[in-house]
Amino acid sequence: MILTAILAIILAAAIAPTLNRVLPALSHWFLALVPLSAALWFATQVPGVTAGTPVLETTSWAPSLGVALSFRLDGLSLLFALLICGIGAFIVIYSGGYLRGHPREGRFHLFILAFMAAMLGLVTADDLISLFVFWELTSITSFMLIGFNHEDARSRRSAIQALLVTGGGGMALLAGLVLMGSGSGEWTLSAIAASGADLRTHALYPAMLILLLLAAFTKSAQVPFHFWLPNAMDAPTPVSAYLHSATMVKAGVYLLARLNPTLGGTEAWFWALTIAGGVTALWGSAMALRSTDLKKILAYTTLMALGVLVLLIGIGSDGALKAFAGFLLAHSLYKGALFMGAGSVDHGSGTREVGELGGLWGKMPATGLFIAVAALSMAGLPPLLGFVAKELIYDNIFRNGHYLALAALLLANAAMVAAAATIFLKPFLGAPTKAAAHAHEGGAALLAGPGILASLSLLFGLWVGLPQGLLGAAADAVRGAPLGLELHLWHGFTPALGLSALTVALGVGIYTGQPAVKNALAKIQLATRIDHDRAWDCLLALLDRLARRVTGWLQDGMLHRYLAWIFTGILVLLGATLAVRGGLVWPGISLEIEDALGGSLALLMLGGTVGAIRARSRMEAILSLAITGMSVALFFLLFGAPDVGITQLMVETLSAIILVLIMAKLPMLPPGSDRTRAAKLFHAILALGLGGVVSAIMLAVLDQPLALDLSHFFGDTSLLEAHGRNIVNVILVDFRGFDTLGEITVVASAGLGVFALLRARMGKRGRS
């Protein structure tokens, strides 16, 4: 059923453009039914999953490689699946209202639904290879979404930047997953966990950790890979709302949470995640205070939230993982509502700049109410779910004595209070501005998403028992053992409550002193002189210059130099492989050739080779090579391989004729263009080395016992099953029929291409 849900969303994506053309005003409502239905099905699995019974599904994909589409639904993947499909349904509805009348609205729905399917496959995948495939699909589809407004140069740049950063992390993920599979002997996450393989003590653990952290940190925009996320705000608001609330940027967080039972708990894991998470949280909160665009503010607060989630996974205590699950849900709900609310403000007033907004409450009361509720949850005030999650965080970190992390989170959360106030107070309760004069409320499509998500933030805060079972199952999955989560809105007068009060007080102080805070942050940034965007541009420019230089060095227009580089690479790689893997085997060889004709052919081949080396003209070289090739063909005929011999004879004949015709048309080389003595010596050494390596490979192969199973199979079945007495023909036509068809197609295509070129040349001569 998990695969069915993914395929249903893919099908909806496929028909989205057509449906939009047929029903432009209603297509988004119909399309939203697909992810909504998937969310409802996932909701029916909550009782079983919370009771400790995960859902497992396996569909064969590449059985010969041991790769399957394996899906597993436990507490963590179920929580993500509900967020992806549930919030995704409202995003589809919202995008229909936000992009109404846009000429590419149908294409947008295709992209967003394809991205949804990829993300759903990612969080439910159990097979390591399937996980990687879905991971890369999220990068590709997010590239399409971020660059949706492709006429804009900034959108194109942001999309390429996001693709390169997250795509590079994807390559690291593939290598890390391969090391995990090789080290554990299992290729599914559930099998690795069940096998009891302790990868923490494995010799490859450091390499696994580095590669997988690179993948997670690039995807979830941890410092220093954070710069792509704010730039992704060039995408339409529905994309921003979806990427930041439930999908793309949380994929790296999901990966870390999923791997915590297998790779977590070490000193390296603890310090890498806590430092990266803490720095990212502080950086994101500071940049949120400096921003004036609503979407930019929300983007940087997402960085803060991602840093907190990574930090909690790094701490890894039972309380931290419980807080992780609670904060994950709280952030998804309020961030989705805030982004969609910000889009409604932009849609209704024409601007997102805080300085240009004011007095919107009278014109957009519903949007203002939903933003107010979501902002209160982001600020961590009761009775919202954000308050419950923040209490869990403070309580755990204080009890475990992580005071440095506590100080970082205190400052970051205080900045969130100030950011929440900035998002709501002036735009809605401030003095009316010009933007408010023509502001208007959005329709039902624009209000449904933020209204439902904000209401859930309030409902889950007041009635914490509703999400408790699912959040507990998610925390259990991250730990790999039962934890027993209990949520309460009121814990009494505790240190966590005092820290919450201090957070609000600091947040109010930061908000009221914003000019001074912004000046201080600007001076800090100026002193550090950190401009990650400029550094990225410089890196790309450096790589471009390096590529041009290397290309100019290697590809200078001289064919013999091209061949020398190619053969040098082959020689080094093959020789190194033989030396490292112990493949240099020298079996006993008998140089006796009983057949006089065979001896004559061997001498003829040597003579042709010497003639080609000593040739002083092109024609001499061609004829010498033809002698060698013909001798090889006669060798095949002499020793019982007539099919191969005839093929070799045909190839040599055609090659000689074609080369003669080509060489006759080539201009004579100018005087002094011959190779230098040093070049000739290098080419001679290269030829001898490559010939020696190939000979060594052939000798090593001959030294191994010859496996005749396949030969016996062909001999036994050629006549009985393929009804052919010529085994070679049967192999080419039946057993390897598709290979032969491919070869014929290639040859036919080349022939047609040559024919077209000749016709074009003849036509050109006729016109001239």
SEBARO-684882 format. One line per 5 residues: number of its first residue (from 1); their letters; for each residue x, y, z of C-alpha. Coordinates in steps of 0.1 Angstrom, whole numbers. Layout:
NUM	A	X,Y,Z | ...
END
This chain:
1	MILTA	0,0,0 | 30,23,6 | 41,18,-30 | 5,23,-41 | 4,57,-24
6	ILAII	36,67,-41 | 25,55,-75 | -9,73,-71 | 8,106,-64 | 31,100,-94
11	LAAAI	0,94,-115 | -16,125,-102 | 16,144,-112 | 14,130,-147 | -22,141,-154
16	APTLN	-18,174,-136 | -11,196,-167 | -40,180,-187 | -64,183,-158 | -54,220,-153
21	RVLPA	-62,227,-190 | -95,210,-187 | -105,223,-153 | -83,254,-146 | -104,266,-116
26	LSHWF	-109,232,-99 | -78,211,-108 | -59,218,-76 | -89,206,-55 | -91,174,-74
31	LALVP	-53,168,-73 | -52,174,-36 | -75,145,-30 | -47,121,-39 | -22,131,-11
36	LSAAL	-51,137,12 | -63,101,7 | -27,89,12 | -26,109,45 | -59,93,57
41	WFATQ	-45,58,49 | -13,66,68 | -35,79,97 | -52,45,99 | -18,29,105
46	VPGVT	-11,49,136 | -27,25,161 | -7,-5,148 | 26,14,146 | 23,29,180
51	AGTPV	15,-6,193 | 49,-16,180 | 40,-33,147 | 57,-16,118 | 43,-20,83
56	LETTS	67,-38,59 | 64,-40,21 | 88,-54,-5 | 86,-54,-43 | 112,-70,-64
61	WAPSL	132,-44,-85 | 166,-58,-95 | 167,-93,-79 | 200,-103,-95 | 216,-74,-77
66	GVALS	197,-79,-44 | 180,-45,-48 | 143,-43,-40 | 117,-15,-34 | 115,-22,3
71	FRLDG	94,1,24 | 90,2,62 | 66,22,82 | 76,28,118 | 69,57,141
76	LSLLF	95,80,125 | 86,73,89 | 49,74,97 | 52,109,113 | 71,121,82
81	ALLIC	46,105,58 | 17,122,75 | 34,155,73 | 44,151,37 | 10,140,25
86	GIGAF	-11,160,49 | 7,193,45 | 13,184,8 | -25,183,2 | -29,218,16
91	IVIYS	1,230,-4 | -15,218,-37 | -48,235,-28 | -29,267,-18 | -8,267,-50
96	GGYLR	-40,266,-70 | -52,298,-54 | -17,314,-54 | -9,307,-90 | -44,311,-104
101	GHPRE	-42,321,-141 | -5,314,-143 | 3,299,-177 | 24,271,-161 | 2,262,-132
106	GRFHL	-3,227,-144 | 34,222,-148 | 39,235,-112 | 14,209,-99 | 34,182,-118
111	FILAF	66,193,-101 | 52,196,-66 | 35,162,-68 | 65,145,-82 | 86,160,-54
116	MAAML	60,148,-29 | 62,112,-42 | 101,113,-41 | 100,126,-5 | 75,100,5
121	GLVTA	96,73,-10 | 127,86,8 | 112,85,43 | 96,51,39 | 124,34,20
126	DDLIS	141,5,38 | 165,-7,11 | 197,13,10 | 198,17,-28 | 161,27,-29
131	LFVFW	168,53,-3 | 196,68,-24 | 174,68,-55 | 146,87,-38 | 171,110,-22
136	ELTSI	184,120,-56 | 149,124,-70 | 141,150,-43 | 172,170,-54 | 161,169,-91
141	TSFML	125,177,-84 | 134,205,-59 | 157,219,-87 | 126,222,-109 | 106,238,-82
146	IGFNH	132,263,-71 | 139,273,-107 | 102,274,-117 | 104,310,-126 | 132,302,-150
151	EDARS	130,335,-169 | 145,351,-138 | 183,348,-136 | 182,347,-98 | 159,317,-98
156	RRSAI	181,298,-122 | 211,305,-101 | 194,295,-69 | 181,263,-84 | 216,253,-98
161	QALLV	232,262,-64 | 207,240,-45 | 212,212,-70 | 250,212,-69 | 252,214,-31
166	TGGGG	226,187,-24 | 237,167,-54 | 272,166,-41 | 259,155,-7 | 240,128,-26
171	MALLA	272,114,-40 | 286,112,-5 | 254,95,6 | 258,68,-20 | 294,61,-9
176	GLVLM	284,61,27 | 255,37,21 | 277,13,1 | 302,13,30 | 273,6,54
181	GSGSG	261,-23,33 | 296,-37,29 | 305,-33,65 | 273,-49,79 | 266,-75,52
186	EWTLS	230,-62,49 | 214,-39,25 | 182,-28,43 | 180,-5,73 | 158,-29,92
191	AIAAS	182,-59,85 | 212,-38,96 | 194,-29,129 | 182,-65,134 | 216,-81,127
196	GADLR	232,-65,157 | 262,-54,136 | 281,-29,156 | 292,-5,129 | 305,19,155
201	THALY	335,-3,161 | 340,-11,124 | 372,0,107 | 351,19,81 | 331,38,107
206	PAMLI	350,71,104 | 346,70,66 | 309,61,69 | 303,89,94 | 320,116,74
211	LLLLA	302,107,41 | 268,104,57 | 272,136,77 | 281,154,45 | 250,141,29
216	AFTKS	227,151,58 | 244,185,64 | 241,196,28 | 205,185,25 | 195,201,58
221	AQVPF	216,233,53 | 238,230,83 | 267,255,85 | 288,258,64 | 264,244,37
226	HFWLP	235,266,48 | 238,293,21 | 216,276,-5 | 185,275,17 | 178,313,20
231	NAMDA	185,317,-18 | 158,290,-25 | 133,317,-14 | 133,328,-51 | 109,299,-56
236	PTPVS	72,306,-55 | 58,307,-19 | 40,273,-21 | 74,257,-28 | 90,276,2
241	AYLHS	62,265,25 | 65,229,15 | 103,226,15 | 106,243,49 | 78,227,67
246	ATMVK	77,190,59 | 101,180,31 | 134,189,15 | 153,205,43 | 142,179,68
251	AGVYL	154,150,46 | 189,154,62 | 174,155,97 | 154,124,88 | 186,106,77
256	LARLN	204,114,109 | 174,103,130 | 171,71,110 | 208,62,114 | 210,72,151
261	PTLGG	204,36,164 | 232,23,141 | 258,50,140 | 249,73,169 | 262,74,204
266	TEAWF	299,79,197 | 321,109,206 | 325,118,169 | 287,117,164 | 280,138,195
271	WALTI	305,166,187 | 299,168,150 | 261,171,154 | 260,193,185 | 286,218,171
276	AGGVT	270,219,136 | 235,221,151 | 244,248,177 | 262,270,152 | 235,267,126
281	ALWGS	208,276,152 | 227,307,163 | 235,317,127 | 199,313,115 | 184,332,144
286	AMALR	209,361,139 | 202,363,102 | 165,362,109 | 168,393,130 | 187,412,102
291	STDLK	161,403,75 | 132,425,65 | 115,402,39 | 89,379,55 | 100,349,35
296	KILAY	137,356,43 | 128,358,80 | 110,325,79 | 138,309,59 | 164,318,85
301	TTLMA	141,307,113 | 140,273,95 | 178,272,97 | 175,278,134 | 150,250,138
306	LGVLV	171,226,117 | 201,233,139 | 180,225,170 | 168,192,156 | 204,182,146
311	LLIGI	217,192,180 | 190,171,198 | 199,141,177 | 236,147,186 | 229,148,223
316	GSDGA	211,116,219 | 197,112,254 | 162,98,259 | 148,132,268 | 166,148,238
321	LKAFA	150,123,214 | 116,129,229 | 121,166,224 | 132,160,189 | 99,143,180
326	GFLLA	78,170,196 | 97,199,181 | 97,182,146 | 59,182,146 | 55,217,162
331	HSLYK	79,233,137 | 62,216,107 | 28,229,116 | 37,265,125 | 62,269,97
336	GALFM	38,257,70 | 11,281,83 | 35,310,85 | 49,306,50 | 14,302,35
341	GAGSV	3,332,55 | 33,353,43 | 24,343,7 | -12,354,13 | 1,388,26
346	DHGSG	22,392,-6 | -7,381,-27 | -31,404,-11 | -9,435,-5 | 17,432,-32
351	TREVG	48,432,-9 | 65,411,17 | 88,439,31 | 80,444,68 | 88,482,65
356	ELGGL	61,485,38 | 34,466,57 | 10,479,84 | -27,479,93 | -35,447,76
361	WGKMP	-57,434,104 | -88,453,91 | -83,440,55 | -70,405,62 | -84,394,96
366	ATGLF	-84,356,88 | -48,356,76 | -38,378,105 | -55,353,130 | -38,323,115
371	IAVAA	-4,340,114 | -8,352,150 | -15,316,162 | 14,301,143 | 37,329,154
376	LSMAG	28,323,191 | 37,286,185 | 70,296,170 | 77,319,199 | 70,290,222
381	LPPLL	41,305,242 | 13,285,258 | -11,269,250 | 5,261,216 | 24,229,207
386	GFVAK	55,250,202 | 55,257,240 | 52,220,248 | 81,212,225 | 103,240,239
391	ELIYD	96,228,275 | 108,193,265 | 140,208,250 | 148,230,280 | 140,203,305
396	NIFRN	162,177,289 | 192,199,282 | 191,214,317 | 188,180,334 | 218,166,315
401	GHYLA	240,196,322 | 246,206,286 | 249,243,296 | 268,255,265 | 241,241,243
406	LAALL	215,255,267 | 229,290,263 | 229,287,225 | 193,275,224 | 183,303,249
411	LANAA	196,330,226 | 182,313,194 | 148,309,210 | 148,345,221 | 155,355,186
416	MVAAA	125,334,175 | 103,354,199 | 115,386,183 | 111,372,148 | 75,360,156
421	ATIFL	67,395,168 | 82,410,137 | 61,388,115 | 28,397,131 | 28,430,151
426	KPFLG	38,456,126 | 23,441,95 | -11,436,111 | -13,459,141 | 10,487,130
431	APTKA	-1,520,114 | -17,515,80 | 6,519,50 | 0,522,12 | 1,484,9
436	AAHAH	-29,482,32 | -50,504,10 | -55,478,-16 | -49,447,5 | -76,420,4
441	EGGAA	-82,386,19 | -74,355,-2 | -100,329,-11 | -106,295,4 | -76,280,-13
446	LLAGP	-53,305,3 | -68,302,38 | -74,265,41 | -38,255,46 | -27,281,72
451	GILAS	-60,278,90 | -59,240,94 | -22,240,104 | -25,268,129 | -56,252,144
456	LSLLF	-36,219,148 | -9,238,166 | -35,250,191 | -54,218,193 | -23,196,199
461	GLWVG	-11,221,225 | -44,220,244 | -49,183,239 | -14,168,240 | -27,133,242
466	LPQGL	-37,134,205 | -2,133,191 | 15,117,221 | 13,81,208 | 27,89,174
471	LGAAA	54,112,188 | 64,85,212 | 67,59,184 | 88,83,165 | 111,89,194
476	DAVRG	113,51,199 | 124,46,163 | 151,72,167 | 164,56,198 | 159,20,185
481	APLGL	142,11,218 | 110,20,237 | 112,53,256 | 77,60,269 | 69,96,260
486	ELHLW	44,115,281 | 34,150,271 | 19,177,294 | 10,213,288 | 17,222,324
491	HGFTP	46,207,343 | 44,230,373 | 70,255,383 | 101,239,369 | 135,252,357
496	ALGLS	122,247,321 | 94,271,329 | 119,296,342 | 140,293,311 | 109,298,289
501	ALTVA	101,330,308 | 137,342,304 | 134,334,267 | 103,355,263 | 119,384,282
506	LGVGI	150,383,261 | 129,381,230 | 108,411,239 | 141,430,246 | 155,421,213
511	YTGQP	123,431,195 | 122,465,212 | 158,471,206 | 159,459,170 | 179,488,155
516	AVKNA	207,484,179 | 207,446,175 | 208,449,137 | 237,473,139 | 256,450,162
521	LAKIQ	250,420,140 | 260,440,109 | 293,449,126 | 299,413,136 | 294,402,100
526	LATRI	316,429,87 | 343,420,112 | 342,383,103 | 340,392,65 | 320,360,58
531	DHDRA	301,361,25 | 291,325,17 | 273,335,-15 | 304,352,-28 | 326,323,-18
536	WDCLL	303,300,-37 | 306,321,-68 | 343,323,-65 | 345,285,-61 | 325,280,-93
541	ALLDR	346,305,-112 | 378,287,-100 | 364,254,-111 | 355,268,-145 | 390,283,-150
546	LARRV	406,250,-139 | 384,230,-163 | 393,253,-192 | 430,250,-185 | 429,213,-181
551	TGWLQ	408,210,-213 | 432,233,-232 | 461,213,-219 | 447,178,-228 | 428,187,-259
556	DGMLH	452,206,-281 | 440,193,-314 | 467,166,-319 | 453,131,-323 | 484,113,-312
561	RYLAW	485,133,-280 | 448,123,-273 | 457,87,-279 | 488,90,-257 | 467,103,-228
566	IFTGI	441,76,-232 | 466,48,-234 | 486,62,-205 | 455,62,-183 | 447,26,-193
571	LVLLG	482,15,-186 | 484,31,-152 | 450,19,-141 | 454,-17,-154 | 490,-20,-142
576	ATLAV	481,-6,-107 | 452,-30,-105 | 473,-60,-115 | 500,-50,-90 | 477,-44,-61
581	RGGLV	454,-74,-66 | 483,-98,-73 | 473,-105,-109 | 508,-107,-123 | 510,-145,-129
586	WPGIS	535,-160,-152 | 525,-196,-161 | 548,-218,-180 | 546,-211,-217 | 556,-234,-245
591	LEIED	570,-216,-275 | 569,-246,-298 | 546,-243,-327 | 540,-277,-342 | 522,-264,-374
596	ALGGS	546,-249,-399 | 518,-227,-412 | 512,-214,-377 | 549,-205,-374 | 548,-187,-407
601	LALLM	518,-167,-396 | 535,-157,-364 | 565,-145,-383 | 543,-127,-407 | 525,-109,-378
606	LGGTV	558,-98,-364 | 570,-86,-397 | 538,-66,-402 | 543,-50,-368 | 579,-41,-375
611	GAIRA	568,-27,-409 | 542,-5,-393 | 567,8,-368 | 594,15,-395 | 569,29,-421
616	RSRME	579,62,-436 | 546,69,-453 | 509,65,-445 | 505,39,-472 | 533,17,-458
621	AILSL	518,19,-423 | 483,9,-436 | 496,-21,-456 | 518,-33,-427 | 489,-32,-403
626	AITGM	467,-50,-429 | 493,-78,-430 | 492,-82,-393 | 454,-82,-392 | 451,-107,-420
631	SVALF	476,-129,-403 | 454,-128,-372 | 424,-138,-393 | 442,-167,-408 | 453,-178,-373
636	FLLFG	416,-180,-363 | 408,-200,-394 | 437,-223,-388 | 428,-231,-352 | 391,-239,-356
641	APDVG	373,-205,-353 | 360,-198,-389 | 333,-174,-378 | 356,-152,-359 | 383,-155,-387
646	ITQLM	359,-145,-414 | 347,-116,-393 | 383,-105,-387 | 390,-108,-424 | 361,-86,-434
651	VETLS	370,-60,-408 | 406,-59,-419 | 396,-56,-456 | 371,-28,-450 | 395,-10,-426
656	AIILV	423,-11,-451 | 401,2,-479 | 386,30,-458 | 419,41,-444 | 434,42,-479
661	LIMAK	405,64,-491 | 407,87,-461 | 445,90,-462 | 444,99,-499 | 422,129,-491
666	LPMLP	443,142,-462 | 468,170,-468 | 505,162,-467 | 522,170,-433 | 543,201,-434
671	PGSDR	581,198,-430 | 592,196,-394 | 559,183,-382 | 572,148,-373 | 574,138,-337
676	TRAAK	605,146,-317 | 629,120,-305 | 616,123,-270 | 580,119,-281 | 590,88,-301
681	LFHAI	608,73,-271 | 577,80,-249 | 554,64,-274 | 576,34,-277 | 577,29,-239
686	LALGL	539,34,-237 | 533,9,-265 | 556,-17,-249 | 540,-11,-215 | 505,-14,-227
691	GGVVS	512,-45,-247 | 529,-60,-217 | 500,-53,-194 | 475,-67,-219 | 497,-98,-223
696	AIMLA	499,-102,-185 | 462,-100,-183 | 458,-127,-209 | 483,-149,-192 | 466,-145,-159
701	VLDQP	433,-154,-174 | 448,-185,-191 | 463,-195,-158 | 429,-198,-142 | 408,-230,-146
706	LALDL	385,-227,-175 | 348,-227,-165 | 329,-246,-191 | 294,-244,-176 | 282,-218,-200
711	SHFFG	298,-236,-230 | 280,-268,-219 | 247,-249,-215 | 250,-235,-251 | 259,-269,-265
716	DTSLL	231,-287,-247 | 203,-261,-255 | 212,-246,-289 | 196,-274,-309 | 168,-284,-284
721	EAHGR	155,-249,-276 | 168,-226,-304 | 167,-252,-331 | 201,-242,-345 | 231,-264,-352
726	NIVNV	256,-235,-354 | 262,-226,-317 | 278,-193,-325 | 249,-182,-347 | 224,-193,-320
731	ILVDF	243,-173,-294 | 242,-141,-315 | 206,-144,-326 | 189,-160,-297 | 208,-161,-264
736	RGFDT	223,-126,-270 | 197,-114,-295 | 192,-80,-278 | 229,-74,-278 | 231,-82,-315
741	LGEIT	201,-60,-322 | 218,-31,-304 | 250,-36,-324 | 230,-37,-357 | 212,-5,-347
746	VVASA	244,13,-339 | 260,2,-372 | 228,11,-391 | 227,45,-374 | 263,52,-383
751	GLGVF	257,41,-419 | 227,64,-422 | 247,93,-407 | 275,87,-432 | 250,85,-460
756	ALLRA	234,118,-449 | 268,135,-448 | 277,123,-483 | 243,134,-497 | 248,168,-480
761	RMGKR	283,171,-495 | 271,161,-530 | 242,186,-528 | 266,213,-518 | 289,205,-547
766	GRS	259,206,-570 | 248,240,-558 | 283,254,-562
END
